[in-house]
């Protein structure tokens, strides 16, 4: 993977024109467009393996796999060919009462690989749409089975589940929701599994996990078990900086859900297809969900596609008479996306990507752990190829940044400095200030060292600015 050199022209547009046009016409997602943001917009034009290049020819290590998606790396000709072949054969047809081979074959493969009896696959376009679908399915399922009042959802503090009205309601980030209130009612929040910030059982990891799980039971009991439909949990929570589940946590949650007839939804939009070294995160942590929501790594980001994997139990009421799940979308299960997903899963299997992640996660973790000698690094946590680094002002007391310090150090310096130094990742303070890392699953020690070196220099300078 060598530097491509200067690529000042992209088609007939210069890099300057691309950046200026983006500034004038493109409304970028989750992006500040004021407060000095009128400078050059970075324009990424090419990817190869673990790296991407901008319109000026500068190379960056993709430390976030695009957006937790590009598992098999950038520039895979095999995936481009799969898309082209499917486009030539059947570019588009909906799944509204009809089917096409790519969707059928992909659904069978996912059902075969999924844990337990998750044998039904409902295709969507994105992770947020998968979450929205799962909530709607849960509500209709209980109506069909004689429990029409079961409609509420439990999720965790800080957890992100999507931006559509329902998924955003389930999301546990007040700052992400305030501008769009009122949202869908009937969602409840419980503690997450951030042991570094534990206020209960801070000296016993397993006891802390069981305490956190029992807060779910408490919330269900308070609301009334006859009103709660589902619990939405990520295997390893992303927002806040990668919170792993303590031993026994998910087993207790499964017991609670069974006790109160509540569905357990494993939100694996990030965690599936190798991010944690398994096809599904539920397998890594040994629990059986009633549904899995997924997207991102299903196609390695090469085409938009999401899915809800549902148990036979949830499908059963829909197999009688005229009962219909009145839900769907134009592009859910798009033939081209499904073909790309099948080719992506073939690469993952052929190259043993899951084995590669499991075989290298200790090296990745130990390389990141070197950063704990810096005074600004409070905690390193995660699993597989999915880590968060929490930043602090005082390691002894775990004192965090003030809002002003977070704005000055995280947003106005560190985010830009990391990118300028050649590392694309995320500096986030939706919770405590953290650096989030989720590189392509093909990475090895060379990339781990590069990540550590760029982080070290950037964090050292950030400390001086506190």
Phi, psi and omega in degrees: 000100184251158178296136184280353184078191184290134174228065185296332181254131174242102192067235177256006182256130175286164178298324180295318180292320178301312182296318180294319180293321176300317181297324186271334190232337187267123176266100186280151185282141176048043188232135172286127179252003176237201175053050178080012183272015184273011179283196182295135175271123176299132182240112181268128188242344185206150176223148177208116179065238182267008189234154172230159180235145176268179185292347177263003178090005181279139183262143178227140171282123181280089183276006180232009182050048184075279171212065181064029191238318194280077185295309186273006177092165182279157170076027181281107180300326181299323179285323176297320180292322178298318178295316181296316181299315180294323179298321179292325184278309179204101185288325182200139165198138184281166178261026181275084179082001177228174179217166173222157189303320184297318179292320180297312183293321179291319179300317179297318181295316180295318179296323179293322184277336186293152178290144175065220187254038177280075191261358180244133184238121176252117185274142178231191180254336187209172178294316178299321178293327176296317178296315178302316180298316182297320179294315179298320179296318180299316182294316181290323179303313182289329173297318182289338182255020172083019178230065189293343181277352181277102183219348185280159182230139174254133173217179188257156176302136179075349185294138178255129181232004177134176188246346177293165191304315179289312181297323178291327176296323179287332180300140184258038180242097183306321182294334179278348188252336192303319184288349185243007177292150000279142178257195180288126181287178171079035171242143187236148181244140176232167181297149173271189185249039177281091183293332179299330180250023184297134173256349177235137177053043184291351180252007184215102187299314182294317179297324177298317180297317179293322175300314181297319178296319181294339175293334175293315177300319180299317180295319179297315180296320181295318181283333186104115183305334181283000179246350186258126184263321191205156171242125178254119182222137169280143175305314174231113188291132183281294188297137188101345175105052169061084178261107176288156175278132175295159178306133177086350184300305185289331176295320177292319178300318179299318178298318181296315180297319177295320183298320186254010182053054178243138182280137176259115179255120178268106182277100186247036177302323176263318196280346181277165172062042166107346182303327178251013178086011178222163176293325177226137182297331179300329178291321180300320185259006167070043176227159183250108176277164173272334174215151169237129172256138184207170179185227172036268185293350178301323177245008189055027177078002183286342177203149182285125179196136173227173180202151168244123176260120186240151182285160176303325179302319182286331180283331191306314181296340182272001182262012183241135171057225184259011182301133184224139170275100187280070185206146178168183178207161182302317189253006177297125182074031180306135183305318181294317179296319179295321178295320178295319179299316179299318179293323178296315179294328176294317177298315180302317181289313184297321183265005180050053181297321179297316177296323178298316180296312180296325180285343184244356184295325179294322178292320178297314180297315182294328177292317177293327180297338176301333182289349181290354174281351178276140183293340183274347183266115180267320186206144172239127184211156179146198179197163179057233175248051188211101187225150172238142177241112180274133181260141182225165176265335180215113184293325183293318183261352185063024179298132183264180180286150167285163176305321180294319179293321179297318178297314185287316187272314186281307188277315187272347175239298195295318181302313180289323183294318179300316180293316179298327180276002172101014180236120173267115175209200183231129169255117193228145174227034171279076194127222173278159178292127183219157166254128181253134183232131181205069187286166174307148187286357178270357185293158177219198188300326179301316179286324177301315180296321180295318177300312182298318183294317179292318177299318182299311182293319182290318180290327176298317178290324179298322179300323180293339184265357178290000000 
